Amino acid sequence: MPKKFIKKYMPDQQTIKEHKHLKIFGSLIHNPNLWHMNRRSVSGAFAVGLFCAFVPIPFQMILAAAIAIVVRVNLPISVALVWISNPITMPPMFYAAYKFGAFVLGEVPSEVAFVLSWEWISTEMALIWEPFLLGCFIFGLISSFLSYCIIRLLWRLHIIRAWQERKNKKLKVQ
């Protein structure tokens, strides 16, 4: 996976260091290893970010940053990938997670009319929390594992292709 492509879309290091919610980590986010871009750190960051995207809590970015710091993977990529679950994508992601969790538990998913209110959320969550959280956990693990493997494979293929191109260039010069 080319570093230039990833760096093109990655947020600025200073912007992330000054983010108001990430200041709780203090000097921990100044560790240079959290900003490196290599196969291990980028694939790990994808795994952390996508797993945290399926965790149904507010401030998923803080959770992703904490895990990235602990496992020493690329911090900006981990935090940025959490935004896959945004207000537009969250309802279908979490509904699919609930349906899958209900399937795994052998339950029949309940069909209810959605009403955006605190009362509706607390009432319905009391009924569906087990399949919902199980589905989120399974989807998080699957997306985490698949993204880790795919990024490592793509990175490796890119390196092999670059070696081949360098070898072919060297042969043409001779």
N, C-alpha and C positions, 0 to 999 in steps of 0.2 A: 504494500500500500504506500503510495508516494507521500512523503512528508509534506511536500509543497501543497498538495491537494488538501490535506487535513489542516495544515497551518492557515490556509486561505480562509477557511470557515471557522477557525477556532477563535474564541474571544481573546482579547488582549490580556496578557498576564497581569498588568497593573490594574485593569478593570476588575478582574476577579479578586485580586488581593484586597481591593478597596470596597468590595460588595458588602453592604451593611449586615447581611445575614451570615456571611462567612467570617466576619471579624471575630466571632467567638473562638475560632481556632488559633487566634493570635499568630505567633511566629511559626507555628507548625506548617502553615501554607507557604512559608518561604523556603522550604526544603527544595533544593534544585531537582531532586529526583522526581518530584511530583509534576515537573514541567517537561521532562524528557519525552521524546517521541521515538520509541523503539517498538519492536514487535510485541514484547512482553507488556510494556506499559499501556500501549494503545489497545491491545486485545483485552487486557484486564479492565481497562477503563470502559470499554464497551460492555463487558459483562456486568460491572458494577452499575453503570448508568441504566442499562435496560432492566436489570433486576429491580432497582429502586423505582423505575417508572411504573412498575406494577404494585408497588406498596401503597395501599390506599390511606395515606396520611397527608396532612398539610406539610409544607416545607420539605418536600422530598429532596430538594437540592442540598439541604444541610445533611441529611442522611447519606446521600451519595458522596458528599465531600468528606464526611467522617470515615466512611468505609474506604474511600480512595486514599486517605491519609494513612489509615491502619495497614492496608495491603500494599501501599506504595505504588499506585498506578497513576496514570496521567489525570490530574485533577480537573482541568478544564473540560476534557472530553467526558469524564464521568458526570460532571455537573450539567453540561449541555445536553446530554442524551436523556436526562430526566424529562426534558421538555417534549419528549415524544408523547407523554401523557399530559396534554394540555386541555383546556376547557372544551375544545371541539372533539378531541379523540377520546377523552376519558369515558363518556357514557358508553360508546360501543365497546371499548376495551374492558370496562368493568362489568358490563352486561354479559359479554362473552365469557369472562372469568366466572361470573356467577353461574351461568348455564353449564359451563364445564364442571365446576365444583359440584353442582347438583347432580350431574351425570355420574361423576366419580363416586359420590356418596349414595347413588341409587335413589335419589329423591326426585320428585316431580317438581320442576321449577314453577314457582307461582307467577301467575300473570296478573299484574296490578297496574292501575293507571298511575302514571307519575305525576306527582304534585310537588313543586319545589317549596318545601317548608320544613322547618326544623322538626315539627311534630311528625310529619310523614317519614322523614329520614330516621328518626329515633324509633318509630313504631316498626317500620319495615326492616331496619337493620337488626332489630331484636329477633325477627323471624328468619332472616336469610344470612346472618353473619357467618355461620359455619361454611356453607358452600361457597359463599363469596370470598372469604379469606383463603380457603383451600384453593380455589380456582386462581386467585391472584398469586399465591405462592407457587403453584405449579407453572403458570404462565411465566412468572418471573424467572424461575429456574430454567425452563426450556429456552426462553429468549436469551438468557444469560449464557447458557452453555453453547447454544448455536452461534451466537454472535462471537464468542471467544474463539471457537473453532474456525469459523469463516474468516475472521480478520487475520488469524495466524496463518491460515492457508493462503489467503490473498497476498499477504505480506511476503510470504515465502515464494509464491509464484512470481511476484514482482522482482524479487532479488534474483531468482534464477534467470528471468528474462533479461535483467540488466547485465548479469554475468555473460550470458550468451551474446548479447549485443556487443559488449566490450571485447569478447573473444573474437567475434566476427570482424569487428573493426581492426583488431590487431592483425588478423590474418590478411585482410585487404591491404594493409600498409606494407606488409612484407611481400 
